[in-house]
């Protein structure tokens, strides 16, 4: 949590610095008509230069190569070009370009600061949302737990080396004991874990967010075939939305982005429990089918 807070503060400071630069750039190129007129007069009175050297009346500036006609000429011609280039309208057009340039850091700054503000708002709302949900259903709520993320059966590669959890809800939904908690994954992003305890033991299985390859490489091919047959998780090259989860023994776990509204938290919990019901029913059905085959085989013999 401290690491995440520090990162948000650093991003906010970077956003402020970028915004300050944008404001400075905008302010330095935002002049009134009087200021433009004064700047035009000042620049018009500057000495005429030819290749960095001061020209005097009667001198001729020699230029060679592409665009020589524009870069050379008599003193009077060079002076006329200089005066024309610094007229108020020309200076105003140049300032307008810089104002558009200044808009870039201002937009970047606004985006960074908005992201930080949203992150802080969400971080503040998550505890309130979970407390409200727990109170409404008579579930328990715990602000911090030092070891839960490591003990709850999370798939190890998703943990960031820390086992602490926050905003923990424990209760029962449709007959299934569950835990909801926040943890930090390997990219230091705070996620919400929904863990349901099953009444039966399942082999290790992991479904991932991939349309063409929906199973992890460490999920047994037999388990993959069972999931395809019973839950309809079929590999396809088309982009589809699929519920990612992993299960082992009596633990089913889903990890999603943090939810702050009680209704959203409850919806994710309901989705996880519904998945648990499907897995349990499919497992019981598979056992019944095996027992029926064994019984039929015994009678035939």
N, C-alpha and C positions, 0 to 999 in steps of 0.2 A: 504493500500500500504506500509506503514511504517513497519507494522507487517511482511508482506511478504518479504520486503527487509532485515529486521533483521534476519529472518529465513534463508534466502539465505546466508547471511554473516556468520552466525553461522555454517551452513553446510559446507561452504567453509573453515572456520578455522579448523573445525574438520577434514576435508579432508587433510588439510596441516599438522596437527599434526600426523595423521595416516601415511601420506606419509613420514614425517620426521623420525618416528619410523622405518618404513620399510627401509629407506635409511641407518639409523644407524645400523640396524640389518644386512643389506647386506654388508655394509662397514666393519663391525667388523668380518665378516666371509669370506672376500675376500682377501686372502693372496697370495703373490708371492711364488715361489719355495724356495727362500732364507729365507723368513719369516717362511715357514713351516719347513724347515730344522732346523732353530734356535729354534723354538718352540719344535720340536721333541727332540733336544739335551737337552733343559732345562728340559722338563718333564721326559726324561730318567734318568736324574741325581737326580731326587727327591727321597726322602727316600721311602723305601718299607713299606707298612702298612698292618697290619693284624687286621681286625676288629677295625680300627682306631688307633692301636698302632704300633709304629715304630719297625720294625724287624731288627735284626743284622745277620751277616753271622753265619750260624750254627743253627739258629732258625727254628722252624717248625710251620706253621700256620694250626691250627686245624679248620675244618669246618664241620658242621653237616646239615643234611636235604637234600632237593632236590638241585642238582647242587653242592654238597660239593666238588666233584673232581675238578671243575673249580675254586672254591673260596678258596681252600686250597693248601698246598704244602710246600716244603722246601723254604728257603730264595732264593736260586738260581732259583728255578722254579717260584716263585712269581716275582723275578726281571725280568726274561725273559718274563713273561706275561705282565708286566708293560711296558717294552721296546717295545714289539711287538704292544701294543695297541696305542702307540704314534708315530709310524713311519709316515713319511710324507704322504704316500698314505692313511693311516687310517685317519689322520687329514684332508686330502683333502676330503675324502668321507663324513666325519662328517660336514665339512663346506658346502659341496654341499647340504646336507639335509637342513641346515639352510638357504641357499640361496633360496630354494624352499619355505620355511616357510616365508621368507622375502617378497616373491612375493605376498603373500596374502594381507598384509596391503597396498602394493603398488598398487595392482589392486583395492582395496576398495577406496583408496585415489583418484586414477584416475577416477573411476566411479562417486564419489561424486563431484569432481572438474568439470568433464565434464557436469554433470547434472546442476551445478550452472551456468557454462558458457552458456549452452544452454538456461537456464531460462532467463538469462540476455539478451542474443541475441534476444530471442523471445519477451521479454518485450520491447526491444528497437525497434523491427521491427513492432510490432502491431500498434503503433501510426502512423508510416510511411505508412504502408499498408492501414490503414483506411483513412488517409489524402489523399493518392493518389486515392483511390476509390471514395471518396467524390468529389474530384476535377474533376475527369474524367466524373462524371455524373451530376455535378452541385448541389450536395447535401451539406448540412451543416455539419460541423465537430466541435466538442467541446471537448477539452482535459479533462476537469473535470466538473462534475455536482454533487452538494452536496446531492441531495435528489432523483435523478431519479430512482435508484434501488427500492426504497420503493414506488414510485408513479407509476411505469410502469406496475403494475399488475403481478409481479413475484409471484410465489407460495410461500407463507410466510415461510414454513419450509426450503426453500433453502437459505434464507438470513442469514447472519452471525451476525445480530444485527446492521448492518450498512447499511445506505441507499444511500451512495455515489456511483457514477458510473464514469467510465472514458472512453475516446476514443469513444465519442458518435457521431453516424451518424444519421441524420434525413433526410428523403426524401420520395419519392413515387416510387413504382416499380409495373408495370402492373396495375396501378390504385389503388394500396393499399398503404396507408400511413404506414411507418414503422420507427422503431428505432433499432439501433444496438449499444450495449454498453457492457463494461466489468464490472463485479462485483465480489465480493468474497463470496463464499458459506459458509455453516456451518463448513466445514473442512478447511477454509481459502485458498481454491484453487480458483484461478482466472478463471472465466468462461466467455463465450460470450453469451449474450442474444439477440435473434432476436424476436422483438415484432411487430406484424402486427395488424393494426386497421381494423376491419371488418365492412361492411356496414349493418350488421344485428346483433341481439343479440342472443347468444347461452347460453344454460344452462351450469353449471359447468361440465367439463369433464377433465380427466387427464389420458393419456396413458403413461405407464412406460416401462422401458427396462426389460421386463420379457417375456419369450416365453410361459410359461404355464399360467401365470396370468398377462395379458397385461394391466389390468386396476387397478387404485388405489381403495382402499376400500371405499373411499368417493365419487366415481363416481356412480351416480344413476343407478340401473340395467336397467331401461328403456333407459337411455342414452347409456349404454354399448351395449344394443341390437341394438340401432340405428346405432352406430358406426360400429358394426359388419356387419349390413345389407348394409350400405351405403359406408363405407370405406374398408370393407373386413378385418378388424382387428380381426382375428379369433384366439382364444387361441389354442396353440399347444405345445406338449411336446418336439418338435424338436427345436433346436437352430436356430433362425432366426434373421435377423437384422430388427428392427422396429424403426420407427421414434417416439421418445418420445416427447410429447407436453402437454400443458394444455391450456384450453380456458374457458372464462367466459364472459358473456355480449358481448362486441365488441372487446375483446382482445384475441389474439392468441399468445402464447409465446413458443419458443423453446430455450433450453439451450444446448450449445455444448462447446467443448474445444476451447480455444482462437485460432483464425486464424490470421496469419500474412501476407499471400500473398493476394493481391487484388482479384485474381481469385478464391481463396478458400472462401474468405468472400462473394463474389458475388454468388458463387455456393450454400452456405448455405442460403443466402437470397432468392435465387430463389427457393430452396426446401421449405422454409417456406411459400413463397407466393403461390406456387403450392398447398401446403396443404391447405392454406386459400381458394383458389379457389374451391378445392374439398369440403371443409366443407360448403362453401356458396352455391354451386350448389346443394349439398345434402339437405341442409336446405330448399332451394327454391323448390326443387323437392318434399320434404315431405309436404310443405305447399300446393303445387298445388294438390298433391294427396288427401290431407284432404279436400280441397275445392271441388274437383271433387266428392268425396264420399258424402259430404254434399249436393251438387247439385243433385246428383243422388238419394239420399235419399228423398230429397224434391219433386222431380218429381214423384217418386214411390208412395209417400203418396198422 
